[in-house]
């Protein structure tokens, strides 16, 4: 059942992306069709969640959706209504409908980005790191060294994927936000930015810092509730292992195209450069 839905959703997502790519990148999107932007993100989020359900089960998918959507929505609500956290900005009509001032597509967009990042994050189960010391280990002359080694292994299996995933999400946002401003998806209120808050093409530095912190908070909660860090629970032979890569490539190709067309070379270079560094780090972790 899940496989059938995953096939249908993936096919619809690819078709929607191809049509949207031609219309948006070519500047052919009429005003009455701006709602397709929000639907694209919702469709991507639903596709990612369906893949996650197939990979880890409905319980883990439900946990991720509840944690990710509630925290991301709350963070966006704070940003829209208090001008704090991400900064002072206003949404246009491109991501309608709005729910209490926040686009309905936002929680789904965060789910899609974090599922992509989690799929690629370097992670290795460390079952022995999560159990207590045995009596023999407590009485051993090197008990202190054993405890420290276990703590390092726990941090490596728990914190490393969260930091890596949060950094990947922020790397993607380095591309999304400047392009969104150029496309008038939302507008930053520059006069309300603090003097210390550097602006990069009308996007404040605090936005990227808060994106990283929000993503790190969400990923740490999900990792804490996810038993793959004690024992590998995921289905390694799960259908559709290519889907996170598909979502990443389509998202990147669309926004890289828009960035280049808008002259946002620094955003495109920062995005590609940081992603390259992250995947080199991932490769290093895989062989260490």
N, C-alpha and C positions, 0 to 999 in steps of 0.2 A: 504493500500500500504506500509506504513512504517513498519507495523507489519510483513508483509511478508518478506521484506528486512531484518528486524532485525532477524527473525528466520533463514534465509539463512546465513546471515553473522555470527551469533552465532554458527551455526552448522559447518560452514567452519573454524571458529576460533578454536573451540574445537578440530576438526579433525587435524588441522595444529599444534596445541599445543601438542597433544598426539604423533604425529609422531616426532615432533621436540624434545620433551622431551626424547624420547627413543634414538634418534640419538645423541643429544648434551650431555646428561648426561652419555650416555654409551661410548662416544668418537668415535662414528661411522660415524660422519658427514664428508664426503669427501670434499676436497678443492673446487671442482667445485660447491658444494652446499652451500657455505657460504652465498650466497645472501638470503637464507631463513631467516636468522636472521633479516635483514632489513624488509623483507616482513611480518614477524611475528608482528613487531611493527606497521607497516602501517595497517595491518589487525586489530590489537587491537585498534588502534586509530579510524579507520573507524567504527568499531563495537560500540565503546564508543560514537562517535558522532551521530550515528544512534539512539542509545538509548536516548541520550540527546535530539535529535529532537522529539522523541516520548514523552518524559517527559515534555519538556518545549516549544516545537514548533520550527519551522525552523528559525525564526528570532533570537531567543536566541542562537540556535546552530551555526548560521552563525557568530554572534558576538563573541562567544567563540572561534570558529575556527580562525577567522581573528586576534583577539587579541593574542591568545595563540601562534599560528604558527608564526606570524610576530615577536613578542618579543623573543620567544625561538630561532628562526632562527637567529635573529640579535645578540643575546647573544652568540650563538655558533660561528657565523661568526667572531665576535670580538675575541673570545677565540682562534680560529684556526689561524687567520691572524695577530693578534697583540700580542699574548701570554699574554693577560690581562684577567681580569674577572675570568674565570674558571681556568686559568693557562695555562702552556705551554704543549701542547699535540698534537699528530698526529693520525689521523684516518687510520686504515688499510683498507683492501678490504672487511671486513665482513659486512659493512653496505652500500656497493655500491648500487645504483649510488650516486655519490656526485654531489651536485649543488653548484658551486663556493666554493668547499672545504668542504661543510657541507652535511652530509648524508640526503637524502630525507626523511628518516624515522624519523629524529629527531623531526620535528614539530608534527608528528602524535604520537610519543612516549610521548611528553609533553602533548598533548591533552588527551591521555588515562590516564596518571597519574593524571592530574588535575581534570578530570571528575570523576575518582574514589574517589579522595580526597573530591571533592565538594559533591558527593553523600552521604558521611559519615559524613561530617562536621556538628557539632551542629549549627543549625540555627533556629531562631524563628522570624516570621514576627512581626514588630513593627510599625504598620501603624500610631498610634498616635504620635510616636516619630519623624516622619518626617513632621508633620504639625506645623504651627506656633501656638503660644499661643492665646487663645481666649481673648476677652476683660475682661471677668470675671476673667480669670487666671492671666492676667497682673495686675489687680487691687487687687488681693488677697494678704493678708499679707505675705503669704508664696510663693510669685511668684518666688523668687530666688531658693527656694528649688524645686519647680515644674520644673523650667528650668534645674536645675542640674540633677534631676531624669530622665528627658527626654533625656538629653545628655548621661547619663550612659546607658540608654536603647538602644539608637541609636548605641553607640559604641559596646554594647554587641551583637546586631543583625547584625552589619556590620563588625567589626574588628575581632570578635571571630572566625567566620568561615574561614576568610582569614588566620589568624595566625595558626589555627588548620590544615587547608589544606596544607599550606606551610610546616608545620612541618611534616605532613604525607608524603609528596612528598620527603622531605629530608631524612626521615627514610627509605624510599624505596631506595633512592640513596646510603645510607650507605651500602647497599647490592649490588646494581647494579655496581657501579664503581670498587670496588676491584675485583669482579668477571670478569668484562669486561677486566681489565688489565691482569688477569691470563689467560683469554681465548684469549688474544691478539687482542681484538676488537679495542682497541686504546692503545697508548703508551704515558706515561707522560715523559716529558723531565726534569728529576730531577735536572740537573745541572743549569737549568734556574730558579729554585725555590729560593725564597728569604730565607735568613737564618732564619727568623722568621716563615716561613711557614712550619709547621710540616708536615711530610709525614707519611701516614698510608698505608703500602703496596703499595708504589709508587703513592699514591693519596694524593695531598696536602690538608691541612685543608681549605684553601681558596676556594677550589672547593665546599665543602659542605656549607660554608657560602654563597657563591654566588648562589648556588642552592636555598637556602632558600629565599634569597632576590629576586631572579628572580621569584620564585613561588609566593611570597607575592605580588610583583608588579602586576603580571598577575591576581591573584585572586582579588585584590582590584579593579582593573579596571573592571573586569567582574561583581563583586558584585555591583559596582557603577552603571553599565548599566543594571543590572538585577532587575526587579521589584518585585521579590519574597521577597525582604527585606522591601517593603512597604505593599504588600498584597501577600499572598501565591497564586502563579499562577500555580504551578506544578500540574500535574494530579496524585493524590495520588493512583489512581487505574490503573495507566499506566501499559501496558503489559511489562513484562520483568524486574520487580523490582530486580530480582536476578542477573542481568547482571553485575553491578559494583562489587558485591561480587565475581562473577565468574572470572572476569578479575583480581581482586586482588589476589584470591587464586591461580590461574594458574601462574601468574607472580611470586608470592612469592614462590610457590613450586618449580618452575624451578630454580630460582636463589639461593634459600636456599640449594637445592641439589648440585648445582655447587659450592657454597661456602664451604659446608661441605667436598665435594670431594677434594677441593683445599686447605683445611686446614685453611680456613678463619673463624675460630670460633669466633673471636672478631667481625667480620662484621655481622655474623648470630645472635650473642647474642645482639649486639647493635640494629639491625633491629627489632628483636622480642621484645626486652625490651622497645624500644621507642614506637613501635606500641601499645603494651599493655598499657603503660602509657597514650597514647593519647585516647584509647578507654575507659579507666577508667575515664579520664577527660570528655569524651563525655557522659558517663553514669551519672556522677555527674551533668553535665549541664542539662540533660534530667529530673532529679528529683529536680532541684533547682527552 
